[in-house]
Amino acid sequence: MTQRSTDGGLQKLATGRDISLFAKDVADQSDRLNAAICGKRILMIGAAGSIGSHTLMQIAGFGPAALHVVDHNENGLAELVRQMRSQPDRWTLNDFQTLPIDYGSAAMGHFMKSQPGYDAVLNFAALKHVRSEKDPFSTLQMFETNLTKQARLIGWLKETGFKGRLFTVSTDKAANPASMMGASKRVMEHVLFHSAGAQALGCEKTSARFANVAFSNGSLPQAFQFRLERGEPLAVPADTRRYFVSLEESGEICILAAFLAPDQTIAIPRLNPDDHLIPMQDVAEEFLRHHGYEPALYDDEVLACRSVEPERQQGRWPLLVTPLNTAGEKPYEEFSTDEETIIEFGLESLKAVVYLPAQTKRIEEALSQLQLILDGTANAPLDKDRLKAIIAHVEPGFLQTHRDSDLNLDERL
């Protein structure tokens, strides 16, 4: 859904800054962005979510001729329309459409064939939670959304003669992936840049790996807000540091990456561990202080839940600190691997990872294996090891980097 607002003070709790790191580049590059967007036809997929909707707001300000939004979340689309229509002086939208359809569905194929060509397509649709590897069925859905439907979209674009720019969001968790989610986004990069369909498409393709978006839908900081409202303890993993960008910054990163990054590159923010990796426990504690409570640390879930009211009466709030031992969780984050090459492309806030190809044959074999499972024609039963093997067929290093565990995030507060 579209993002509920958060005040600047809350954003600063996670990012540690008052001013966007990326706004200056957007302003400095406004002429180039205007040339790429003004009067152009833009398709945005999955843009009713936090990152997509904030990117849409950036794009709309440059006056595209058409701005079409596809997202299966019809409630999110309704809110997006209300927000856009309520600010007529800010946007100039001659052709603004929202469609509540799945981007890999037959309806999407029919829609694509009905439209004149697009100048740019931006894809934000993804299953993005580490917790989705809790069972093979959720993992399969994640792979279908992140991989199979991406390949299908590329095929439809080829059929319509697309020659513009194609952008799909990745994640920092794709670098040395510890989770099935991160690994699926790494393979998504391969599908985007080097699958047989991508090579036949013949357009410019870019992506972006970036940090956690503070207070975005589904994020842990957003959960702090909900838990405080519901009278529940907050919870954070111990000894865990994360990069954060604000909601506004997420849209700025994506517009810069989608329209200005060089072909076959993945934009990454110019963040460094010493200055920008933030301990999650610090964010939770400062969040509580922002709301007038001192944190009361707990390591027992039941006791933390029972202690909300007694602690509240003393001006404190329970904060449960849990071990970092569930499947796919990584204690720190990184934007690139040692094997990847990083280049400059003229921006102060972003640089770019040059895409490092996997074998096209292996990408296609993985997509075929996945399709057999989705079609129900595969012989072997569906299990986690089988899905992991499909990823490892393209990314063999995942067998070493995956942080597997019998515990999952759904078993935690």
Sequence and secondary structure as in RCSB ss.txt:
>XXXX:A:sequence
MTQRSTDGGLQKLATGRDISLFAKDVADQSDRLNAAICGKRILMIGAAGSIGSHTLMQIAGFGPAALHVVDHNEN
GLAELVRQMRSQPDRWTLNDFQTLPIDYGSAAMGHFMKSQPGYDAVLNFAALKHVRSEKDPFSTLQMFETNLTKQ
ARLIGWLKETGFKGRLFTVSTDKAANPASMMGASKRVMEHVLFHSAGAQALGCEKTSARFANVAFSNGSLPQAFQ
FRLERGEPLAVPADTRRYFVSLEESGEICILAAFLAPDQTIAIPRLNPDDHLIPMQDVAEEFLRHHGYEPALYDD
EVLACRSVEPERQQGRWPLLVTPLNTAGEKPYEEFSTDEETIIEFGLESLKAVVYLPAQTKRIEEALSQLQLILD
GTANAPLDKDRLKAIIAHVEPGFLQTHRDSDLNLDERL
>XXXX:A:secstr
       HHHHHHHH  SS SSHHHHHHTHHHHHHHHTT EEEEESTTSHHHHHHHHHHHTT  SEEEEE S HH
HHHHHHHHHHT TTT   SSEEEE   TTSHHHHHHHHHS   SEEEE      GGGGGSHHHHHHHHIIIIIHH
HHHHHHHHHTT  SEEEEE  GGGSS  SHHHHHHHHHHHHHHHSHHHHHH SEEEEE   EETT TT HHHHHH
HHHHHT  EEEETT EE EE HHHHHHHHHHHHHHS TTEEEEE   HHHH EEHHHHHHHHHHHTT EEEEES 
HHHHHHTHHHHHHTTEEEEEEE S STT  SS  S  TTSEEE  S SSEEEEE     HHHHHHHHHHHHHHHH
T  SS   HHHHHHHHHHH TTHHHH    S  GGG  
